[in-house]
Amino acid sequence: MSKFKKIFYSQKVAPYVFVLPFLLSLIIFWAYPLVSGVIMSFQDISFGKRTFVGFDHYAHLINDKFFATAVLNSVEYMLLTLVLMIPIPLVLAVLMESRLTKAKGVWKVIMYIPALTSVVISGMLFRMMFSEAAGSQMNQLLAFFGKLPIAWLKTKWTAWIALLLLCMWRWTGVNMLYFLSGLKSIDTSIYESADIDGANSWQKLWYLTLPLIKPTTIYVVTISVYAGLSMFLESFMLWNGNSSPKNIGLTIVGYLYKRGIEKNDLGYACAVGMVLMIIALAINVVQLLATGTFKKEES
């Protein structure tokens, strides 16, 4: 026993012991599935039988109109969420830090509570809110303004209003807290110096706040790109399944689910997943290069 104690308490061995759980989880839950997915994307899998088909799945994806629709929908959703989920939470975070806002703790709790709600429950609530029935909340709102009820989830632009509102309702508070943490790290003496120099609120926001929270903004953009491209459950719950009118709610992950789970075509589904990974990686690398994240700081 003393020998084991000496080994585990050794300064050379202890770091590896502490890192071991992370390494095991990384290998089991990330590296192994990734390698398996890459291999399976080159195979035709059916009832336990695997046949190597090379790049056939990827070649088929090029002419797959449903996959093209899924990619277009996912990219559009990702871009729209970036437009909404970066500036709005940032403005709310700035307002939350201002002296004009009272009961800041209460507002933070109110904004964050939707993130604790299950996506399943949230999707069901929004499906009922945007139902085509005359008694749904949104159609009642239209009736208040003298408008006739509409089928919200059967037309793309009205359906996407519901989808984007669902996203904003759930994640605005989370992104706001990210930006709040970034604002908290800014030295207040910088703003005091700006006040002495006569800078107004807009100048302080543009020339001080935005540059100083750049790392936080890059992080929020990075996770938002991934979240936008990998969205699935929100669409699944909003249309009560993986089928939407004219595929207006079909996403890349939704198409992966359709081919892999519903049609039991795991090889093709893995190819879809690999393309999703490449798209997300490419977009994030481009935005990280554009923002100068990989540049070495000058000494």
TILUM-233191 format. One record per residue (C-alpha): x, y, z. Coordinates in steps of 0.02 Angstrom, whole numbers, padded with zeros to 5 digits, always signed. Layout:
! TILUM-233191
XYZ ...
***
This chain:
! TILUM-233191
+00000+00000+00000 +00143+00117+00041 +00213+00091-00134 +00047+00142-00213 +00040+00295-00101 +00214+00345-00156 +00165+00323-00338 +00002+00421-00328 +00076+00558-00219 +00227+00575-00333 +00240+00746-00416 +00276+00660-00581 +00127+00541-00576 -00005+00651-00492 -00034+00767-00643 -00070+00616-00754 -00192+00547-00626 -00289+00710-00623 -00291+00724-00813 -00339+00540-00840 -00530+00562-00819 -00530+00701-00949 -00425+00599-01069 -00536+00446-01050 -00696+00547-01079 -00615+00633-01228 -00564+00467-01307 -00727+00374-01268 -00855+00510-01304 -00768+00614-01438 -00617+00536-01524 -00690+00360-01543 -00861+00420-01610 -00773+00541-01727 -00658+00408-01800 -00803+00284-01810 -00911+00413-01899 -00775+00448-02027 -00753+00262-02063 -00940+00229-02072 -00964+00372-02196 -00867+00267-02322 -00971+00112-02289 -01143+00045-02331 -01213-00024-02168 -01364-00139-02159 -01413-00268-02027 -01237-00283-01956 -01157-00298-02127 -01032-00166-02182 -00978-00141-02362 -00845-00016-02414 -00917+00102-02546 -00782+00235-02552 -00845+00411-02590 -01015+00353-02655 -01111+00434-02511 -01022+00600-02535 -01051+00594-02722 -01236+00562-02692 -01244+00711-02573 -01194+00828-02715 -01354+00789-02810 -01466+00765-02658 -01596+00904-02665 -01658+00867-02490 -01482+00884-02421 -01461+01048-02516 -01623+01112-02438 -01564+01058-02265 -01397+01147-02287 -01481+01306-02350 -01605+01307-02205 -01468+01277-02076 -01355+01413-02146 -01500+01536-02155 -01550+01495-01977 -01370+01513-01917 -01349+01684-02001 -01515+01749-01935 -01476+01692-01759 -01307+01780-01769 -01393+01940-01823 -01515+01928-01678 -01418+01839-01541 -01259+01944-01541 -01315+02128-01540 -01475+02109-01438 -01395+02017-01289 -01247+02137-01298 -01362+02289-01286 -01458+02207-01144 -01295+02171-01053 -01239+02352-01071 -01407+02412-01007 -01396+02288-00863 -01229+02364-00813 -01292+02543-00824 -01348+02642-00674 -01520+02666-00751 -01569+02483-00722 -01643+02441-00553 -01663+02268-00476 -01528+02196-00587 -01528+02027-00501 -01714+02005-00533 -01694+02046-00718 -01548+01925-00736 -01652+01784-00662 -01801+01825-00774 -01691+01826-00928 -01603+01663-00885 -01754+01558-00831 -01805+01511-01012 -01635+01426-01037 -01680+01306-00896 -01838+01253-00986 -01828+01091-01086 -01822+01113-01275 -01963+00986-01286 -02076+01089-01175 -02025+01252-01260 -02061+01180-01432 -02231+01117-01379 -02278+01286-01305 -02227+01379-01462 -02317+01251-01572 -02478+01289-01478 -02445+01476-01480 -02421+01476-01669 -02558+01351-01707 -02672+01388-01856 -02823+01375-01741 -02916+01538-01713 -02894+01518-01525 -02704+01513-01528 -02614+01659-01446 -02538+01728-01606 -02701+01719-01703 -02791+01802-01559 -02663+01940-01572 -02701+01955-01758 -02887+01960-01719 -02856+02104-01598 -02788+02204-01745 -02931+02150-01858 -02834+02017-01955 -02891+01843-02003 -02807+01687-01929 -02662+01615-02028 -02573+01448-02033 -02410+01506-01956 -02312+01345-01974 -02358+01309-02156 -02271+01460-02234 -02084+01483-02221 -02072+01664-02167 -02208+01650-02034 -02141+01482-01974 -01968+01553-01958 -02036+01694-01852 -02091+01561-01729 -01925+01468-01743 -01820+01625-01715 -01929+01686-01573 -01908+01516-01490 -01719+01533-01508 -01719+01710-01439 -01832+01665-01294 -01719+01524-01239 -01545+01592-01271 -01549+01782-01257 -01522+01773-01070 -01376+01652-01087 -01284+01762-01213 -01323+01913-01107 -01235+01831-00959 -01084+01793-01069 -01072+01976-01116 -01100+02028-00936 -00950+01924-00883 -00848+02012-01017 -00906+02183-00959 -00863+02140-00779 -00681+02110-00830 -00661+02290-00895 -00571+02407-00776 -00690+02547-00727 -00545+02671-00724 -00544+02663-00915 -00720+02734-00920 -00675+02864-00788 -00532+02923-00899 -00651+02930-01047 -00773+03035-00947 -00634+03157-00904 -00591+03170-01089 -00773+03210-01127 -00824+03048-01214 -01011+03018-01229 -01101+02852-01204 -01094+02804-01389 -00908+02840-01402 -00872+02737-01246 -00974+02592-01315 -00893+02596-01487 -00713+02637-01444 -00696+02554-01273 -00829+02424-01234 -00835+02333-01401 -00646+02315-01423 -00620+02262-01242 -00751+02124-01248 -00688+02058-01414 -00635+01889-01339 -00809+01865-01266 -00890+01913-01431 -00781+01789-01527 -00830+01652-01405 -01016+01691-01420 -01004+01696-01610 -00912+01529-01613 -01039+01436-01507 -01182+01522-01598 -01117+01461-01767 -01111+01283-01703 -01281+01296-01617 -01362+01369-01773 -01295+01236-01890 -01334+01092-01771 -01512+01147-01729 -01635+01003-01735 -01744+00976-01583 -01824+01149-01592 -01882+01115-01770 -01932+00936-01727 -02045+00994-01584 -02115+01145-01675 -02181+01036-01817 -02216+00887-01703 -02098+00777-01802 -01962+00781-01933 -02081+00825-02074 -02127+01005-02113 -02225+01078-02261 -02110+01085-02412 -01964+01047-02293 -01962+01226-02229 -01900+01164-02061 -01779+01030-02122 -01603+01053-02052 -01440+00959-02079 -01458+00866-01914 -01640+00835-01955 -01591+00757-02120 -01456+00656-02032 -01591+00591-01913 -01708+00553-02058 -01578+00450-02152 -01493+00369-02004 -01638+00333-01886 -01796+00337-01990 -01723+00252-02145 -01584+00153-02057 -01453+00215-02181 -01313+00245-02056 -01173+00259-02183 -01260+00399-02277 -01307+00484-02114 -01124+00482-02059 -01077+00565-02223 -01205+00701-02187 -01130+00722-02014 -00954+00737-02084 -01010+00874-02204 -01093+00965-02059 -00931+00956-01960 -00831+01023-02107 -00952+01167-02136 -00953+01217-01952 -00764+01202-01940 -00735+01303-02099 -00851+01444-02045 -00774+01455-01872 -00595+01450-01937 -00635+01590-02060 -00713+01699-01926 -00571+01664-01805 -00444+01712-01938 -00544+01867-01984 -00548+01925-01803 -00362+01895-01781 -00382+01761-01647 -00236+01659-01713 -00118+01806-01722 +00024+01809-01598 +00021+01955-01478 +00163+02076-01501 +00281+02080-01354 
***
